[in-house]
C-alpha cells in the first residue's frame, strides 16, 4: 500500500498497516480459525452501554464467517480539534480488525479548498483499491465522488455529516433531532412551571440543515411543555461580544420573562455570559460540546449540564460497519445495528453524552481512558 504524496492532493493523514486480523483459535492440528477480538473498553458511568453491546453483537456475527483481508480509508475534514477523537477511534478499530487502512484529511487552508481535495481523496482511494470508505463530507461537493465510488462496488459510510444521496450505505453519528430534544429535556428538569420563555441559542439560516434540525427539535420540546420560545441566531464567526448583543436583544424582547437558556452548539458558554450581562446569573442553562469556557462555567455551577457528541465512537464504529458490510452484507449489518437506528433505517445514532455540571472531572477521566480528549 502507498501513501498519497502528490502535491495536488495536499493530504495529511495517519496510516495503519496490519497483516492479520484478531486472534487465532486452534481447533485441531490442521485447522486454525481466526477470530476478531476487541480491546476491552474501560468501565465508566459514561460508557455507552447499548452502543458497546451493539458492536459486540456485530463482532460475534462476523466471527461466524471466515475473516478476510480488507483495504479501507477514513476521510475526515481535519485530524485535529473536534476530529482528533474520531481519528483515534478509527485507527483503533482498524487495528483490531487487522485491515489495511488510512485516516486522511485535507491540508487545505479553507473549507472550499478542502472540499475539492476531499473529492480527489475519495477517487484516489478507489483507484488504489479501497473496498470501503468512511467519509465526513464537507457537503454536497462530495456527492458525485461518493456515487462514483459506490458504482464501482465500494462500500461508503458517511460520518459526522451526511450527504443527500441514497447511494451511501449508512450514516454514523449524532442525529440532530434526537440531540436537540435531549438537550431540551435536560433543561426542562431545571425550569419552573410555565408560563415563561425559554431562550434558545440556535440556528435557523438556510445552508446548515443539521443546525436547523437540532434547533427545531429543542423548540418543539419546550413548546409542547407550555413555554414560549425565543431563538437567537448563533454567530460562529463573530467574537463573543457580537453574539452577546443579539442574545441580549432577544432576552429583553421576551414576554413572559426568560426562565431558562439552551445553548445548542460549541459556543454555548456565551449563554452563561449573557446571564451575567443581564444580571440573572441564577438562570438555568444547558450547553453543547466541551469547550474549555463551557467547562469553566460548569465548574462555577453556572451551566447545569452540557451535551457532548461521541466523536470517538463515530470513528470507532465506522470501520466495524464497513467491515461488516463486506463480510456479512449490508442487510445483516443493519439488522444488528437496528437498536441504534430506531429513528431512521439508514442512520446509525451514536447519541450524546449528558454531562452534569458536577461531573466534569469524571467525564475527563472517561475521555482519558479511551483516548478521546480533543
C-alpha positions in Angstrom: 0.0 0.0 0.0 1.2 3.5 -0.6 0.6 6.8 1.0 -0.6 9.7 -1.2 2.3 12.1 -1.8 1.1 14.1 -4.8 1.3 17.8 -4.3 -2.1 18.4 -5.8 -3.7 16.2 -3.1 -2.3 18.3 -0.2 -3.1 15.4 2.2 -2.2 14.9 5.8 -3.0 11.6 7.3 -2.4 8.7 9.6 -1.6 5.3 8.1 -2.3 1.9 9.7 -1.0 -1.3 8.1 -1.6 -4.7 9.5 -1.3 -8.1 8.1 -3.6 -10.2 10.2 -7.0 -9.9 11.9 -7.9 -10.6 15.5 -6.6 -13.7 17.2 -6.4 -17.4 16.4 -8.0 -20.4 18.0 -6.6 -23.9 17.3 -9.3 -26.5 16.7 -7.0 -29.3 15.6 -3.6 -29.9 14.2 -4.6 -28.9 10.7 -7.1 -26.1 11.3 -6.7 -22.6 12.6 -9.7 -20.3 12.9 -9.1 -16.5 13.1 -11.3 -14.5 15.3 -11.9 -10.8 15.6 -11.3 -9.5 19.1 -11.9 -6.1 20.6 -9.8 -4.4 23.2 -11.9 -4.1 26.4 -13.5 -0.7 27.0 -12.8 0.8 30.4 -15.9 0.9 32.7 -17.3 4.3 33.5 -20.7 5.8 34.2 -20.3 7.5 30.8 -19.7 4.2 28.9 -22.4 4.0 26.2 -23.7 0.5 27.2 -26.1 -0.1 24.3 -23.6 1.1 21.7 -20.9 -1.1 23.1 -23.2 -4.1 23.2 -24.2 -3.5 19.6 -20.6 -3.5 18.5 -20.1 -6.8 20.4 -23.1 -8.3 18.6 -21.7 -7.2 15.2 -18.3 -8.8 16.0 -20.0 -12.0 17.2 -21.9 -12.3 13.9 -18.8 -11.6 11.8 -16.9 -14.2 13.7 -19.3 -16.9 12.3 -17.6 -16.3 8.9 -14.0 -16.7 7.7 -12.1 -13.4 8.3 -11.0 -11.7 5.2 -8.3 -9.1 4.5 -9.6 -5.6 3.5 -8.4 -2.2 2.5 -10.4 0.8 3.7 -9.9 4.5 4.2 -11.4 7.0 6.6 -11.5 10.5 5.2 -12.1 13.4 7.7 -12.3 17.1 7.5 -9.4 17.5 9.9 -7.2 15.4 12.1 -7.2 17.9 15.0 -9.8 19.6 17.3 -13.2 18.0 17.0 -11.9 15.3 14.7 -9.0 14.2 16.8 -11.1 11.7 18.8 -12.7 10.5 15.5 -9.2 9.7 14.2 -8.3 7.9 17.4 -11.4 5.7 17.3 -11.0 4.9 13.6 -7.3 3.9 14.0 -8.1 1.7 17.0 -10.9 -0.1 15.2 -8.8 -0.7 12.1 -6.0 -2.1 14.3 -8.5 -4.5 16.0 -9.9 -5.5 12.6 -6.5 -6.1 11.1 -7.3 -4.2 7.9 -5.0 -2.1 5.8 -6.2 1.4 6.1 -5.7 5.2 6.1 -7.1 8.0 8.1 -6.7 11.1 6.0 -7.7 14.8 6.0 -7.2 17.6 3.5 -4.4 20.0 4.4 -6.2 22.9 2.6 -6.4 26.4 4.0 -10.2 26.6 4.0 -13.3 24.6 3.5 -13.6 25.4 -0.2 -10.2 24.0 -0.9 -10.9 21.1 1.5 -14.0 20.1 -0.5 -12.0 19.8 -3.7 -9.2 17.9 -2.0 -11.6 15.5 -0.3 -13.4 14.6 -3.5 -10.0 13.8 -5.0 -9.1 11.7 -2.0 -12.2 9.6 -2.5 -11.4 9.0 -6.1 -7.7 8.3 -5.2 -8.7 5.7 -2.6 -10.9 4.0 -5.1 -8.1 4.0 -7.6 -5.7 2.3 -5.3 -8.1 -0.4 -4.3 -10.0 0.6 -1.2 -13.0 -1.7 -0.7 -14.7 0.6 1.8 -14.6 4.3 2.6 -15.8 6.2 5.6 -16.1 9.9 4.9 -17.0 13.0 6.9 -18.1 15.1 3.9 -17.9 18.9 3.8 -21.2 18.9 2.0 -22.8 18.2 -1.4 -19.5 18.7 -3.2 -18.5 15.1 -2.3 -21.8 13.6 -3.6 -20.6 12.9 -7.1 -17.3 11.3 -5.9 -19.3 9.2 -3.4 -21.7 8.0 -6.1 -18.8 7.1 -8.4 -17.2 5.0 -5.6 -20.5 3.2 -4.9 -20.9 2.5 -8.6 -17.6 0.7 -8.6 -18.6 -1.5 -5.7 -17.0 0.4 -2.8 -18.9 0.5 0.5 -19.3 4.1 1.5 -20.4 5.2 5.0 -20.7 8.8 6.0 -20.0 10.1 9.5 -20.5 13.3 11.4 -22.1 14.9 8.3 -24.4 13.2 5.8 -24.9 13.8 2.1 -28.3 13.9 0.3 -27.8 10.7 -1.6 -29.3 7.2 -1.3 -26.1 5.8 -2.6 -24.1 5.7 0.6 -24.7 2.6 2.7 -25.2 4.3 6.1 -24.6 7.4 8.1 -22.9 7.2 11.5 -23.0 10.0 14.1 -25.3 12.3 16.1 -28.9 12.6 15.0 -29.5 16.2 15.5 -33.3 15.9 16.1 -32.5 13.5 18.9 -29.7 15.6 20.3 -31.8 18.8 20.3 -34.6 17.0 22.1 -32.2 15.5 24.7 -30.8 19.0 25.5 -34.3 20.4 25.9 -35.4 17.7 28.2 -32.2 18.2 30.3 -33.2 21.9 30.8 -36.8 21.1 31.5 -35.8 19.4 34.7 -34.4 22.7 36.0 -37.2 25.0 34.9 -40.0 26.5 37.0 -43.5 25.6 35.7 -44.9 27.6 32.8 -45.6 30.4 32.0 -42.2 31.5 30.9 -39.9 32.0 28.0 -37.0 29.7 27.0 -34.2 31.4 25.1 -32.5 29.1 22.5 -29.1 30.0 21.2 -29.6 28.1 18.0 -29.6 28.2 14.2 -32.3 29.0 11.6 -30.4 30.1 8.5 -30.5 28.1 5.3 -27.5 26.1 4.3 -26.9 24.1 7.5 -29.7 21.6 7.9 -28.1 19.9 10.9 -28.2 23.1 12.9 -31.8 23.8 11.9 -32.9 20.2 12.9 -31.3 20.4 16.3 -32.8 23.8 17.0 -36.3 22.9 15.8 -36.3 19.7 17.9 -35.4 21.6 21.0 -38.0 24.2 20.3 -40.8 21.6 19.9 -40.0 20.1 23.3 -40.2 23.4 25.1 -43.4 24.4 23.3 -45.0 21.1 24.0 -44.2 21.7 27.6 -46.1 25.0 27.6 -43.2 27.5 27.3 -42.8 30.4 24.9 -39.6 30.0 22.8 -37.4 32.8 21.5 -34.5 31.8 19.3 -31.3 33.9 18.9 -29.1 33.0 15.9 -25.7 31.7 16.9 -22.9 33.6 15.1 -19.9 31.2 15.0 -17.6 33.5 13.1 -18.1 36.5 15.3 -16.4 37.4 18.6 -18.3 36.9 21.8 -19.5 40.5 22.1 -21.4 40.5 18.7 -23.2 37.3 19.7 -23.9 38.7 23.2 -25.6 41.8 21.7 -28.0 39.6 19.8 -28.7 37.4 22.8 -29.3 40.4 25.0 -31.7 41.8 22.4 -33.7 38.5 22.3 -33.7 38.3 26.1 -35.1 41.8 26.5 -37.9 41.2 24.0 -39.0 38.0 25.7 -42.6 38.1 27.1 -43.1 36.5 29.5 -39.6 36.8 31.0 -36.9 34.2 30.3 -36.8 31.4 32.8 -34.0 29.3 31.1 -31.5 29.2 28.3 -30.5 26.4 26.0 -27.2 26.6 24.0 -27.1 24.1 21.2 -23.5 24.4 19.9 -19.9 24.6 20.9 -20.2 28.4 21.7 -22.9 27.7 24.3 -20.7 29.3 27.0 -22.0 32.6 25.7 -25.3 31.8 27.3 -23.7 32.0 30.7 -22.0 35.3 29.7 -25.5 36.6 28.8 -26.8 35.7 32.2 -24.1 37.7 33.8 -24.6 40.6 31.4 -28.3 40.9 32.3 -27.8 40.3 36.0 -29.5 36.9 36.1 -26.6 34.5 36.9 -29.1 32.1 38.6 -30.9 31.3 35.3 -30.7 27.6 34.5 -28.6 27.0 31.4 -27.7 23.9 29.4 -25.0 23.7 26.8 -23.4 21.7 24.0 -20.0 20.3 23.5 -17.0 20.6 25.8 -15.3 23.9 25.1 -12.9 24.9 27.9 -15.1 28.0 28.6 -18.2 25.9 28.9 -16.3 23.6 31.3 -15.2 26.6 33.4 -18.8 27.8 33.7 -19.9 24.3 34.7 -17.3 24.2 37.5 -18.7 27.5 38.7 -22.2 26.0 38.8 -23.4 28.4 36.1 -24.1 25.8 33.4 -26.3 22.9 34.7 -25.1 20.3 32.1 -23.6 20.0 28.6 -24.2 17.5 25.8 -21.2 16.1 24.0 -21.1 14.3 20.7 -19.4 10.9 20.8 -16.7 11.6 18.2 -14.6 8.7 19.3 -17.4 6.3 18.7 -18.2 7.8 15.3 -14.7 7.0 14.3 -14.5 3.6 16.1 -17.9 2.3 14.8 -17.4 3.3 11.1 -14.6 0.7 10.3 -16.6 -2.0 12.0 -19.6 -1.2 9.9 -17.7 -1.1 6.7 -16.0 -4.4 7.5 -19.4 -5.9 8.5 -20.9 -4.8 5.2 -18.0 -6.5 3.4 -18.2 -9.7 5.4 -21.9 -10.4 6.2 -23.6 -7.9 3.9 -25.5 -4.6 4.3 -28.8 -6.1 5.4 -27.3 -8.3 8.1 -25.2 -5.4 9.3 -28.2 -3.2 9.5 -30.2 -5.8 11.4 -27.6 -6.0 14.1 -27.3 -2.2 14.2 -31.1 -1.8 14.5 -31.1 -0.8 18.2 -29.1 2.3 17.1 -31.4 3.0 14.1 -34.8 3.4 15.7 -35.4 6.9 14.1 -34.1 6.2 10.6 -33.2 2.8 9.0 -30.3 4.4 7.1 -28.7 6.4 10.0 -26.8 5.0 13.0 -27.3 7.2 16.0 -24.2 7.3 18.2 -26.1 9.6 20.6 -24.8 12.2 23.0 -23.3 12.1 26.5 -25.2 14.2 29.0 -22.6 15.6 31.4 -23.9 17.2 34.6 -22.1 20.3 35.9 -20.7 18.4 38.9 -19.3 15.5 36.8 -16.7 17.4 34.8 -13.7 15.5 36.3 -15.4 12.1 36.0 -16.1 12.9 32.3 -12.5 14.0 31.7 -11.4 10.7 33.3 -13.6 8.7 30.9 -12.2 10.6 27.9 -8.7 10.0 29.0 -9.3 6.2 29.4 -10.5 5.9 25.8 -8.0 8.5 24.4 -10.7 10.8 23.2 -9.7 14.2 24.6 -9.6 16.9 22.0 
